[in-house]
Amino acid sequence: MPGLLHDVLARRAAAHPAAPAFTVDGVGTLDYLSWHLGARRVAAGLAALGARPGQRVVLAFEDGDWIRFATCFMGVLAAGGVAVPVRAPVPLTHLLSTAAQVGAAGLVLGEAHPEADATAFGGWLSTATDLTTATPLSPALLFPEAARRAETDPAAVILTSGTTGAAKAVLSSHLSLTEDWEQDDDVPLAQPNALFTAVAIGTNAAQSVLKSCLINGVHVVLGQPFAPERLADLIDEHRVSAMSLVPTTARLAVAALRRQGRAPARIRSVVSSSAPLDQPTVDGLAEVFPQAEIFNVYTIAEGGAGLQHRCLPGRPPALGRLGQDARVVDGTGRDVVPGQVGELWLRDTGPALSYLAPAGATETGTRYLDDGWIATGDLCRLDDDALVHFVERADDVIVSGGLNIASATVEAALRTHPGVREVAVFGVPHAALGKAVAAAVVLETPNEPAHQETPTEPEVLQTPTEPAAELRDHCARRLPGSHVPVDIVVLDELPVTPNGKVRKRLLAEDYVRAHRTEVAGVKSPEGEVERTVFAAFRATLAVEPIQRDSDFFRLGGHSLLATRLAAELERRTGRSVKPALVLRYPRAGDLSDALRRSWDQTAP
């Protein structure tokens, strides 16, 4: 009975040679026999390069190159090697540092890199084209005996997302890839319906797709790069009945199907992973896939039991139900009671996984514990029905003025605004509070109106030149004052990891770099109102210099100082100034313009 994934591929190729394994939109389809033969050709090519069993091989492929990636992945396993998938394109320096991090003996590129040099790498270097086409078509090379490895031997390395720190390399065994294979002599039939996904190469989700295709005989239809306008047609063309998405692609799919006025009834299952679903996304999926069951699936690259929960419209989505293989614990490792927030732990139930290099001691982030549990680094709340609700990544909690603020709470509030497509909330340095809440948003484009969940509150971005002020008002009506972002920046897109998680650490670093106070080129205030506002800023905040783009919050302001600034302006002008106006227009120039407009309207 095969315990190795490439043996499973060989049996599928023999039993169902013409059955489709992968279809990549705009590229083509790979059947099981072609996949098997291609993998054996790659294995022969690797042996000719000097690759030896047990050596690690980095596979750097772009998302649209799934067919050749899958072929090379299985070729590495058939050669007895350990596959290390990396999503391309990446800078050559990053690729070489990754190869060094995992101790790779070789590097396979999906496309030749003009600067790639085997000498600089220190190992052998090849391309997918060389491995899949250069080997002569002799039976001895096309059908070599696959290198025999034990089920417990290493098979693959997955690099974690590294959203808040450096990525860690998780080593999985052959047994962890084939544990779901039924122990009988019959190869299960290929499934008649297909699964659509848009997972990125190099992720834990991508490895799960490879396993599902082989173990369960699923025809996988890949939309890479993801083109949501093509989704409805792909569902019809390939008899797609199930979807595997991440929240980002789920929201794009919902928006596209709404624009097209389509609701595919063929879809019976939608699974979302990599990050928790929020309520608006669940409601949207239920609308455009009316016959589908929607599932939140929680897994981590480090292994563990995982959680799954069926999500229903109008109900807060959970990660799953607490059981013997999942706990929510406080800082002392004791189980929390319903209503409390603690860290989610998962029991390490499957074949053992491990970090390639020992992880440094840490109290947060995902980590293996000594007693067979994995601490996930995710803060969750337990409800009265033993359902686990995601609250925040422990590393993402913003400690502001002594308060612990969950960025997910602020993100949920911003997502209820119909003008917001994507959002990420993160902490930035603040002179008085230590850290302050900031947000980055991607707005809906004018020709792509967002769905309004609650028509009783018709809210749109009426002033596109001042979206930050309007969105802060939106938050102020829904959140405590401490949770309202001091600043909201508008971006064309959010930086994400290959599996769709927002890189908040990068956002925070870019924000600090972009908004560091610049002394050079300070312009004098223009007009009496502007001079008065600049003087009030200096008196209240005790900082120099002040210019039009000086931001009250970035300079150390907070709600109490906003009241003091408003009082200072009233003292200097003899006119009424509401603290809410300071909160709405935190930049000195914007506040000056707003005061000027207000006073002009009330002038006799």
Disulfide bonds with the S-S distance in Angstrom:
none
